[in-house]
Amino acid sequence: MNDATPFTDLKNLAAHLRQELENKKFILLYAYNGTGKTRLSTAFKNIGKGVNTDGETKQRGDTLYFNAFTEDLFTWNNDLEHDQNRFLILNTASRFFEALEEYEVETRIRTILDRYADFDFEMILDTDTEDGKLKTGRIVFSRDVLTVVENNPRLEKIEGIKVSRSEESIFVWCFFVAILQLVLDSDLDAYKWVKYLYIDDPISSLDDQNAVQVAVHLVNLLRDATDPPGVVISTHHPLFHNVLWNELRSEKCRRLFLGKESDNDTFVLRDTGATPFFHHISALIELYKDAKRGHVEKRHYNSLRAIAEKAASFHGYQRFEECIQDDGHGFDAKLHRRFLNLYSHGGYSHFESSELLDEDKKHFQDILDVFLRRFRFNPEHFKSLVTIESVDRATE
């Protein structure tokens, strides 16, 4: 595969990913929101469904997937009349909810949920007595709350609660993982149809701590399986992606970046190799390249200000300018703080020139240099930039 491979539509891209999984076991796909990750997961799934020219599905398919559509299988009844009996309704028309009682899925979910949450739930199912199919299903949540009655503390179970959006996301994910455990159990004929696993952004509502937990737990499940299906995991979350890569890093794993050309709607797949995936590092590398070439615009100041703000928060400083203090090289911190503020407040018109004077470009280079000296990043990521300078000079 070349460094960047274009695809005119998502169906061709999905077919390419399936071909990649003939040689690899895992594909990690990083893409920004709005690129088409969810639509790609649907296109990937549809290839295996055997859809005829009339749009009718002739066979079940070969992909177990988790994406926004999976989350939509759970909808809230918020008891608008009495505001007290709330529960999640299962869309039992989906095959996702097959065999819930047969394989004790509720017990499996509870075991997984204990890793992440302090609430409990009850699954209430109504099965047709004639054909054994699930007719209706709902999830009622509860939580033990510490109360004090006459100076005696005790735990009181509060039922019918509405969990937070993050807690709901965790529950739906645990539900999926319980099904995944059944798939990875090679002795179960009911899930022999699963050839591929496609997971799209399972942690969109989770904090960083839970994102790390989900990534590590998922990798352990897949790595411990005797014969896991081919796996595609797509996400826009840099931390989640990095943890997955660090845990899966092997010749069986491919790491790719999905982008989109805005002028012609072409999808572009890049093999990222060892490129760092934390956004601030990638952004710093690009800023450094442009600064060395002298291609500095007002937007570069805005990007550098954002990185300095994140660095200040991480290191416990109250203000970003504390990350660009004089380090003995005659750096004017107050002057350069004003430059960062001037070009990052968004007060200038989008229609005015984005070009900067040579003096302004020099100030930007000074700010960037002192930042990189103060916070030492891996120099290996910046080594090739010396070559960039010489190439640019040779082509002038």
Rosetta blueprint (number, residue, H / E / L):
1 M L
2 N L
3 D L
4 A E
5 T E
6 P E
7 F E
8 T L
9 D L
10 L H
11 K H
12 N H
13 L H
14 A H
15 A H
16 H H
17 L H
18 R H
19 Q H
20 E H
21 L L
22 E L
23 N L
24 K L
25 K L
26 F E
27 I E
28 L E
29 L E
30 Y E
31 A L
32 Y L
33 N L
34 G L
35 T L
36 G L
37 K H
38 T H
39 R H
40 L H
41 S H
42 T H
43 A H
44 F H
45 K H
46 N H
47 I H
48 G L
49 K L
50 G L
51 V E
52 N L
53 T L
54 D L
55 G L
56 E L
57 T E
58 K L
59 Q L
60 R L
61 G L
62 D L
63 T E
64 L E
65 Y E
66 F E
67 N L
68 A H
69 F H
70 T H
71 E H
72 D L
73 L L
74 F E
75 T E
76 W E
77 N E
78 N L
79 D L
80 L L
81 E L
82 H L
83 D L
84 Q L
85 N L
86 R L
87 F E
88 L E
89 I E
90 L E
91 N L
92 T L
93 A L
94 S L
95 R H
96 F H
97 F H
98 E L
99 A L
100 L L
101 E L
102 E L
103 Y L
104 E L
105 V H
106 E H
107 T H
108 R H
109 I H
110 R H
111 T H
112 I H
113 L H
114 D L
115 R L
116 Y L
117 A L
118 D L
119 F L
120 D E
121 F E
122 E E
123 M E
124 I E
125 L E
126 D E
127 T E
128 D L
129 T L
130 E L
131 D L
132 G L
133 K L
134 L E
135 K E
136 T E
137 G E
138 R E
139 I E
140 V E
141 F E
142 S E
143 R E
144 D E
145 V E
146 L E
147 T E
148 V E
149 V E
150 E L
151 N L
152 N E
153 P E
154 R E
155 L E
156 E E
157 K E
158 I E
159 E E
160 G L
161 I L
162 K L
163 V L
164 S L
165 R H
166 S H
167 E H
168 E H
169 S H
170 I H
171 F H
172 V H
173 W H
174 C H
175 F H
176 F H
177 V H
178 A H
179 I H
180 L H
181 Q H
182 L H
183 V H
184 L H
185 D L
186 S L
187 D L
188 L L
189 D H
190 A H
191 Y H
192 K L
193 W L
194 V L
195 K L
196 Y E
197 L E
198 Y E
199 I E
200 D E
201 D L
202 P L
203 I L
204 S L
205 S L
206 L L
207 D L
208 D H
209 Q H
210 N H
211 A H
212 V H
213 Q H
214 V H
215 A H
216 V H
217 H H
218 L H
219 V H
220 N H
221 L H
222 L H
223 R H
224 D H
225 A L
226 T L
227 D L
228 P L
229 P L
230 G E
231 V E
232 V E
233 I E
234 S E
235 T E
236 H L
237 H L
238 P H
239 L H
240 F H
241 H H
242 N H
243 V H
244 L H
245 W H
246 N H
247 E H
248 L H
249 R L
250 S L
251 E L
252 K L
253 C E
254 R E
255 R E
256 L E
257 F E
258 L E
259 G E
260 K E
261 E E
262 S L
263 D L
264 N L
265 D L
266 T E
267 F E
268 V E
269 L E
270 R E
271 D E
272 T L
273 G L
274 A L
275 T L
276 P L
277 F L
278 F L
279 H H
280 H H
281 I H
282 S H
283 A H
284 L H
285 I H
286 E H
287 L H
288 Y H
289 K H
290 D H
291 A H
292 K H
293 R H
294 G L
295 H L
296 V L
297 E E
298 K H
299 R H
300 H H
301 Y H
302 N H
303 S H
304 L H
305 R H
306 A H
307 I H
308 A H
309 E H
310 K H
311 A H
312 A H
313 S H
314 F H
315 H H
316 G L
317 Y L
318 Q L
319 R L
320 F H
321 E H
322 E H
323 C H
324 I H
325 Q L
326 D L
327 D L
328 G L
329 H L
330 G L
331 F L
332 D L
333 A H
334 K H
335 L H
336 H H
337 R H
338 R H
339 F H
340 L H
341 N H
342 L H
343 Y H
344 S H
345 H L
346 G L
347 G L
348 Y L
349 S L
350 H L
351 F L
352 E L
353 S L
354 S L
355 E E
356 L L
357 L L
358 D H
359 E H
360 D H
361 K H
362 K H
363 H H
364 F H
365 Q H
366 D H
367 I H
368 L H
369 D H
370 V H
371 F H
372 L H
373 R H
374 R H
375 F L
376 R L
377 F L
378 N L
379 P H
380 E H
381 H H
382 F H
383 K L
384 S L
385 L H
386 V H
387 T H
388 I H
389 E H
390 S H
391 V H
392 D H
393 R H
394 A H
395 T H
396 E L
